[in-house]
Amino acid sequence: MKTSVISFYHQFKCLGADCPHTCCKGWQIPVDEATLAEYRKIRGAYGRALLFRVWRRNPSVFIKDFDRCPFWNGDKLCQFQVNGELHLMPLVCRVFPRDGVLMNDEIEVTLELSCISVARTFLQNLHRLTFEPTNEAIEPTWGQENDDPAFLAFLKEDREKILDFIWEKDTDLSERWAALYAYIYHEHDEIVRDRIDAAKKIVLTSDASTFGIYDLNRAPTYAFFSVQTIDRMILNHINYGALWLREPQFYKLIKRYRKMFADLQVDEADRTFDRDVREMMAAGYADKYRAYFSYCIQELYIKAYETYFVLRQFLFAVLYVELLMMFDLVDYRMRKNTIADLDRQAEILMLCEQGIRHNPALTKNLLAVIREDFL
């Protein structure tokens, strides 16, 4: 089995009891069937206590104590780890913040920015990331259910072409988005017609005169999705389920967002957002957004292997960056925050990842909005 890891993988260090945003609190913790089988092997009171803490549903999850894992002890550590019982930890706990995707006979492993330590490390590596081979045995988090090696090879080659394009010097990211939309939409049309060879021949260029029917037909803007669409996503889907209690810092950002944009007309909101994001770019945020978009493409694009829906992966990558821009902008205006404040930058990035990207139900809702308002 060939395994490769994201290039800042070995810089990650778990903060343990010192973590200000522990992964043992606030998360729904799924318990996989293999771990449940381990619990059933244990006889006596201990085995019964383990099973008593599992809520049998699809998927099974731990029954939390005051919104935290029941096995998070008084020293703010995982009791399974303290006891040396790693086999009793659910798969997600054993691997987090690693995200390993099994495709045919290889595993690609990224690090999830929903971990505050990973978010900080990422912000110290604002350049093009690569995958590097490793001999470390890493359990895959999930597997792609496909057996189409030719398409997988196409996706990997195409991803490298896209990443090269993103990191060309002295380029405006909004212009990259417009060009990539035309390129990937064109590819998508060929792929769904089972014409991979035709997709390979499409030229990736910034020359809008070549975009044809795939042109966005508007000037490049950081309001790729209109603020009206972003507003619908935030207020109807992201701000849900007692967010003020679950994640008060994120809730405060949303409240401030509403004050900033509620009184603006649709076109005015888009112009204001684009203007203010460009101001942040000039103030030092440009590398952050280019690196985050690149990271999203690197992690998400290959996941089209199972669905063949490459356009969806691109649109979500842009959406996640635009939402991060929005919450950065709110904080930038509210606190006069700067890119140099690493802790605050990492916290906002982590909040966006936790509250938006790593929520399967929310992803379905956001995709529905994209289909209705954009496609």
MOBEL-V837946 format. One record per run of one state. SS is the DSSP state (hx for helix, st for strand, lp for the rest). FROM is the first residue (numbers start at 1). TO is the last residue. If there is no record, write none. Layout:
# MOBEL-V837946
ss={SS SS}
from={FROM FROM}
to={TO TO}
This chain:
# MOBEL-V837946
ss={lp st lp hx lp hx lp st lp st lp hx lp hx lp st lp st lp st lp st lp st lp st hx lp hx lp hx lp st lp st lp hx lp st lp st lp hx lp hx lp hx lp hx lp hx lp hx lp hx lp hx lp hx lp hx lp hx lp hx lp}
from={1 2 7 9 12 16 19 25 26 30 31 33 42 44 53 54 56 61 63 65 66 68 69 72 73 78 79 83 86 89 91 96 98 104 106 112 116 124 131 134 142 144 149 167 173 192 196 201 208 211 212 215 227 239 243 247 248 262 266 308 310 336 342 358 360 374}
to={1 6 8 11 15 18 24 25 29 30 32 41 43 52 53 55 60 62 64 65 67 68 71 72 77 78 82 85 88 90 95 97 103 105 111 115 123 130 133 141 143 148 166 172 191 195 200 207 210 211 214 226 238 242 246 247 261 265 307 309 335 341 357 359 373 375}
